[in-house]
């Protein structure tokens, strides 16, 4: 079968001729990426090539249906089939945008299909013919212009393209769903919409376009504002032999209610069928050919080894696949990705916030390792990178090596190391342990470091030292050691270890941690003591008293300070009202709140917006910020500055959770020097807390 254009590719996917090997990553494109590809197809902009491996008799890859991670498929051995190695996002997007998949005769079968399809793909894309005062495809005057349409660029039709999500309540037998789609398209006469899947040659497209045409023509005839449009139509159809003056006079009389002219023009438009035919067939033929002939030229390969090397080269060279995706390709006999998702969800032994052992500990919302809790589970990119790095570190250990070996360097963190060193047997035997190590590291941060989710980790490589500990730790987890690992994590973040040379420092931190915890190295201990006493929140151009009390610092150090503040108490009180007893839980949505507002503004929300405009404004200082729930932030934002200051004056218990003492309650909002002074007091309070916590745990 030829696989040179979009129509052929859609047919091949429907017939299980193009298959997706299980080791491929999940579908990850967001709506913007989907839209950009669709616009390229509609305007015939070229797409990059894809990579297909022709199936051989000995191939045993488990395959899944494109867009459905849970649907294992098998093309009959006697049929020609191809494995899609590169181009999954483009093939999947095109297939679901230009193809209607809910064709089953029963509601039950379509419901089963709905549950299998990735949520990102359960949608119907439409082209609107009207956007505000703009029209598409000659719809304004119902005159098709083939040349004009061919010259359209993505920006010209971007605003006309939209989608509707398919909901479970929309699922019905196939024919009923098609009828409902058509009903949606006709619902608003001022917003006629063409479903993209009909552009491929659907038998009901002509009927839909005819309805649009008739509605538009009636609208043109109804309102005198459309006289110029009617003149163009009559000129195009050679009314009055195309005589401009006669047409102008006839149109004027038509809108003035002249019955003779109304009858004459109506008869002419009803007899001249070419106008309607040309517009409807223009759209049908143009887009049927556009989609049929749109090229996504594949590189077709039969040599598996050469294909895998090409696959590795393409993906190391700059696309979004990561080393874990490539590792999955090395394990053809089972679905590594599905196994990782399954183990990630399982409970494990860890500590609760009160330090008691919990044999059935579960990460809140899986720490975001499997994506948004409202989406189908998929391995987040950062999680995939962590798994690859952990497998690399495990390989280093299994090879009889230790972090304090001279060869232990940043190469161990890279994709090339995974691809060169890790084979199918090693991955199969060690992936479960890798998942458990990442889960324990996530649990350490979620329980003891105020990190609710994966996205809260602002310095990705700071995790390497934590991974190293769990890899080399023998036996049960030791809470005293775990707390040491935690405080070494804080020490590295607050002394600027990840402000520059991150790869090098991540390796160096791992070496120091190993020597300190497992070898009781006194030189390393002295190094840590010096850092804690001299560099903690005191590094030029990173974070020090002057920076933190006078301006906005980089987002990383701010977030880490807020995470530390959140971690200091098992229960962290919100700021929704005086004497609040509301907890900010680990899964509570939070915002950044400016504690001292601009005295010159009327409302707190107005004050906050003004402050944020200037990163160097003294009220934008990190020490003037804290985290509060999004609900509390909304409530406070509506308050007047005077009312808010009154609340601040009622010093309450919850303020201490935010490292705010009684001096904040009495400060004069008009005195800049006094305000900066309380910022310094808060800085010293937070600094002393961090220093004491680290000191008591490590030394």
ChimeraX attribute file (.defattr): number of C-alpha atoms within 10 A of each C-alpha:
attribute: neighborCount
match mode: 1-to-1
recipient: residues
	/A:1	10
	/A:2	7
	/A:3	19
	/A:4	17
	/A:5	17
	/A:6	23
	/A:7	22
	/A:8	18
	/A:9	22
	/A:10	21
	/A:11	16
	/A:12	18
	/A:13	19
	/A:14	16
	/A:15	12
	/A:16	21
	/A:17	24
	/A:18	27
	/A:19	29
	/A:20	28
	/A:21	24
	/A:22	25
	/A:23	26
	/A:24	24
	/A:25	24
	/A:26	20
	/A:27	20
	/A:28	17
	/A:29	15
	/A:30	10
	/A:31	13
	/A:32	9
	/A:33	13
	/A:34	19
	/A:35	20
	/A:36	13
	/A:37	20
	/A:38	23
	/A:39	18
	/A:40	15
	/A:41	23
	/A:42	20
	/A:43	21
	/A:44	19
	/A:45	14
	/A:46	13
	/A:47	14
	/A:48	10
	/A:49	15
	/A:50	17
	/A:51	21
	/A:52	24
	/A:53	23
	/A:54	19
	/A:55	22
	/A:56	14
	/A:57	7
	/A:58	6
	/A:59	10
	/A:60	12
	/A:61	20
	/A:62	17
	/A:63	25
	/A:64	21
	/A:65	22
	/A:66	28
	/A:67	24
	/A:68	20
	/A:69	23
	/A:70	14
	/A:71	14
	/A:72	15
	/A:73	15
	/A:74	15
	/A:75	15
	/A:76	10
	/A:77	10
	/A:78	7
	/A:79	10
	/A:80	14
	/A:81	23
	/A:82	24
	/A:83	19
	/A:84	23
	/A:85	21
	/A:86	24
	/A:87	15
	/A:88	21
	/A:89	19
	/A:90	20
	/A:91	20
	/A:92	20
	/A:93	23
	/A:94	21
	/A:95	23
	/A:96	21
	/A:97	23
	/A:98	22
	/A:99	21
	/A:100	18
	/A:101	17
	/A:102	20
	/A:103	16
	/A:104	15
	/A:105	13
	/A:106	15
	/A:107	18
	/A:108	13
	/A:109	16
	/A:110	21
	/A:111	18
	/A:112	11
	/A:113	16
	/A:114	20
	/A:115	14
	/A:116	17
	/A:117	20
	/A:118	20
	/A:119	18
	/A:120	17
	/A:121	21
	/A:122	21
	/A:123	16
	/A:124	19
	/A:125	21
	/A:126	20
	/A:127	22
	/A:128	20
	/A:129	22
	/A:130	19
	/A:131	16
	/A:132	10
	/A:133	6
	/A:134	12
	/A:135	15
	/A:136	18
	/A:137	20
	/A:138	16
	/A:139	17
	/A:140	18
	/A:141	21
	/A:142	24
	/A:143	19
	/A:144	22
	/A:145	14
	/A:146	14
	/A:147	8
	/A:148	10
	/A:149	17
	/A:150	13
	/A:151	10
	/A:152	15
	/A:153	15
	/A:154	18
	/A:155	11
	/A:156	12
	/A:157	20
	/A:158	14
	/A:159	14
	/A:160	18
	/A:161	19
	/A:162	16
	/A:163	16
	/A:164	11
	/A:165	13
	/A:166	14
	/A:167	11
	/A:168	12
	/A:169	7
	/A:170	15
	/A:171	20
	/A:172	21
	/A:173	18
	/A:174	19
	/A:175	14
	/A:176	16
	/A:177	18
	/A:178	16
	/A:179	12
	/A:180	14
	/A:181	17
	/A:182	18
	/A:183	12
	/A:184	16
	/A:185	20
	/A:186	18
	/A:187	12
	/A:188	10
	/A:189	14
	/A:190	16
	/A:191	17
	/A:192	23
	/A:193	26
	/A:194	23
	/A:195	26
	/A:196	22
	/A:197	20
	/A:198	20
	/A:199	24
	/A:200	22
	/A:201	16
	/A:202	15
	/A:203	10
	/A:204	12
	/A:205	19
	/A:206	17
	/A:207	12
	/A:208	20
	/A:209	20
	/A:210	15
	/A:211	14
	/A:212	23
	/A:213	21
	/A:214	13
	/A:215	15
	/A:216	19
	/A:217	20
	/A:218	10
	/A:219	14
	/A:220	19
	/A:221	19
	/A:222	13
	/A:223	10
	/A:224	16
	/A:225	11
	/A:226	16
	/A:227	18
	/A:228	13
	/A:229	17
	/A:230	21
	/A:231	21
	/A:232	18
	/A:233	18
	/A:234	24
	/A:235	17
	/A:236	14
	/A:237	18
	/A:238	15
	/A:239	20
	/A:240	15
	/A:241	12
	/A:242	15
	/A:243	12
	/A:244	16
	/A:245	10
	/A:246	13
	/A:247	21
	/A:248	18
	/A:249	12
	/A:250	22
	/A:251	24
	/A:252	16
	/A:253	15
	/A:254	22
	/A:255	18
	/A:256	12
	/A:257	11
	/A:258	14
	/A:259	12
	/A:260	12
	/A:261	18
	/A:262	18
	/A:263	11
	/A:264	14
	/A:265	21
	/A:266	13
	/A:267	11
	/A:268	16
	/A:269	17
	/A:270	10
	/A:271	10
	/A:272	14
	/A:273	11
	/A:274	11
	/A:275	19
	/A:276	20
	/A:277	14
	/A:278	15
	/A:279	22
	/A:280	22
	/A:281	14
	/A:282	18
	/A:283	20
	/A:284	20
	/A:285	13
	/A:286	16
	/A:287	21
	/A:288	18
	/A:289	14
	/A:290	21
	/A:291	21
	/A:292	19
	/A:293	16
	/A:294	23
	/A:295	22
	/A:296	20
	/A:297	16
	/A:298	18
	/A:299	13
	/A:300	16
	/A:301	18
	/A:302	13
	/A:303	12
	/A:304	14
	/A:305	10
	/A:306	12
	/A:307	19
	/A:308	17
	/A:309	11
	/A:310	16
	/A:311	18
	/A:312	22
	/A:313	11
	/A:314	14
	/A:315	17
	/A:316	16
	/A:317	10
	/A:318	9
	/A:319	9
	/A:320	11
	/A:321	18
	/A:322	19
	/A:323	24
	/A:324	27
	/A:325	22
	/A:326	22
	/A:327	22
	/A:328	20
	/A:329	23
	/A:330	19
	/A:331	19
	/A:332	18
	/A:333	14
	/A:334	16
	/A:335	19
	/A:336	24
	/A:337	21
	/A:338	17
	/A:339	13
	/A:340	20
	/A:341	16
	/A:342	11
	/A:343	16
	/A:344	22
	/A:345	16
	/A:346	14
	/A:347	15
	/A:348	17
	/A:349	14
	/A:350	22
	/A:351	21
	/A:352	16
	/A:353	16
	/A:354	9
	/A:355	11
	/A:356	10
	/A:357	14
	/A:358	14
	/A:359	12
	/A:360	12
	/A:361	15
	/A:362	18
	/A:363	23
	/A:364	15
	/A:365	17
	/A:366	22
	/A:367	25
	/A:368	22
	/A:369	26
	/A:370	22
	/A:371	19
	/A:372	14
	/A:373	13
	/A:374	8
	/A:375	11
	/A:376	15
	/A:377	20
	/A:378	22
	/A:379	21
	/A:380	18
	/A:381	19
	/A:382	15
	/A:383	20
	/A:384	22
	/A:385	20
	/A:386	24
	/A:387	24
	/A:388	28
	/A:389	26
	/A:390	27
	/A:391	27
	/A:392	23
	/A:393	25
	/A:394	22
	/A:395	19
	/A:396	16
	/A:397	15
	/A:398	11
	/A:399	9
	/A:400	8
	/A:401	15
	/A:402	17
	/A:403	22
	/A:404	16
	/A:405	9
	/A:406	8
	/A:407	11
	/A:408	17
	/A:409	17
	/A:410	14
	/A:411	15
	/A:412	21
	/A:413	22
	/A:414	15
	/A:415	20
	/A:416	13
	/A:417	15
	/A:418	23
	/A:419	17
	/A:420	8
	/A:421	11
	/A:422	16
	/A:423	13
	/A:424	14
	/A:425	10
	/A:426	15
	/A:427	20
	/A:428	14
	/A:429	10
	/A:430	14
	/A:431	20
	/A:432	17
	/A:433	16
	/A:434	24
	/A:435	22
	/A:436	18
	/A:437	22
	/A:438	22
	/A:439	25
	/A:440	20
	/A:441	21
	/A:442	25
	/A:443	24
	/A:444	22
	/A:445	24
	/A:446	22
	/A:447	21
	/A:448	25
	/A:449	21
	/A:450	24
	/A:451	26
	/A:452	25
	/A:453	21
	/A:454	20
	/A:455	13
	/A:456	18
	/A:457	19
	/A:458	17
	/A:459	16
	/A:460	16
	/A:461	19
	/A:462	24
	/A:463	20
	/A:464	21
	/A:465	25
	/A:466	26
	/A:467	24
	/A:468	23
	/A:469	21
	/A:470	19
	/A:471	17
	/A:472	15
	/A:473	15
	/A:474	9
	/A:475	6
	/A:476	7
	/A:477	15
	/A:478	11
	/A:479	14
	/A:480	11
	/A:481	16
	/A:482	19
	/A:483	17
	/A:484	21
	/A:485	23
	/A:486	20
	/A:487	22
	/A:488	23
	/A:489	21
	/A:490	21
	/A:491	22
	/A:492	21
	/A:493	21
	/A:494	26
	/A:495	21
	/A:496	20
	/A:497	20
	/A:498	22
	/A:499	19
	/A:500	10
	/A:501	9
	/A:502	17
	/A:503	19
	/A:504	15
	/A:505	20
	/A:506	22
	/A:507	24
	/A:508	19
	/A:509	22
	/A:510	22
	/A:511	21
	/A:512	22
	/A:513	27
	/A:514	23
	/A:515	18
	/A:516	19
	/A:517	17
	/A:518	13
	/A:519	11
	/A:520	12
	/A:521	14
	/A:522	11
	/A:523	12
	/A:524	18
	/A:525	18
	/A:526	13
	/A:527	11
	/A:528	23
	/A:529	18
	/A:530	12
	/A:531	17
	/A:532	22
	/A:533	12
	/A:534	12
	/A:535	18
	/A:536	22
	/A:537	28
	/A:538	21
	/A:539	17
	/A:540	12
	/A:541	11
	/A:542	19
	/A:543	23
	/A:544	18
	/A:545	17
	/A:546	13
	/A:547	21
	/A:548	25
	/A:549	26
	/A:550	21
	/A:551	19
	/A:552	22
	/A:553	21
	/A:554	14
	/A:555	11
	/A:556	15
	/A:557	23
	/A:558	21
	/A:559	19
	/A:560	21
	/A:561	23
	/A:562	18
	/A:563	22
	/A:564	19
	/A:565	21
	/A:566	24
	/A:567	21
	/A:568	17
	/A:569	13
	/A:570	15
	/A:571	16
	/A:572	21
	/A:573	23
	/A:574	25
	/A:575	27
	/A:576	19
	/A:577	16
	/A:578	17
	/A:579	16
	/A:580	14
	/A:581	15
	/A:582	15
	/A:583	16
	/A:584	18
	/A:585	17
	/A:586	20
	/A:587	12
	/A:588	13
	/A:589	13
	/A:590	18
	/A:591	16
	/A:592	16
	/A:593	20
	/A:594	24
	/A:595	20
	/A:596	23
	/A:597	25
	/A:598	19
	/A:599	16
	/A:600	10
	/A:601	15
	/A:602	15
	/A:603	20
	/A:604	28
	/A:605	20
	/A:606	17
	/A:607	21
	/A:608	20
	/A:609	10
	/A:610	15
	/A:611	18
	/A:612	14
	/A:613	10
	/A:614	13
	/A:615	14
	/A:616	15
	/A:617	14
	/A:618	21
	/A:619	28
	/A:620	26
	/A:621	23
	/A:622	26
	/A:623	31
	/A:624	26
	/A:625	20
	/A:626	23
	/A:627	22
	/A:628	23
	/A:629	22
	/A:630	16
	/A:631	16
	/A:632	16
	/A:633	21
	/A:634	14
	/A:635	15
	/A:636	20
	/A:637	18
	/A:638	14
	/A:639	16
	/A:640	17
	/A:641	24
	/A:642	15
	/A:643	13
	/A:644	19
	/A:645	22
	/A:646	14
	/A:647	15
	/A:648	20
	/A:649	16
	/A:650	13
	/A:651	19
	/A:652	19
	/A:653	15
	/A:654	21
	/A:655	20
	/A:656	12
	/A:657	19
	/A:658	22
	/A:659	17
	/A:660	24
	/A:661	17
	/A:662	15
	/A:663	14
	/A:664	22
	/A:665	17
	/A:666	13
	/A:667	18
	/A:668	13
	/A:669	16
	/A:670	11
	/A:671	10
	/A:672	12
	/A:673	10
	/A:674	14
	/A:675	20
	/A:676	18
	/A:677	14
	/A:678	20
	/A:679	26
	/A:680	17
	/A:681	18
	/A:682	20
	/A:683	22
	/A:684	15
	/A:685	15
	/A:686	20
	/A:687	18
	/A:688	13
	/A:689	16
	/A:690	22
	/A:691	19
	/A:692	13
	/A:693	15
	/A:694	22
	/A:695	16
	/A:696	10
	/A:697	16
	/A:698	20
	/A:699	10
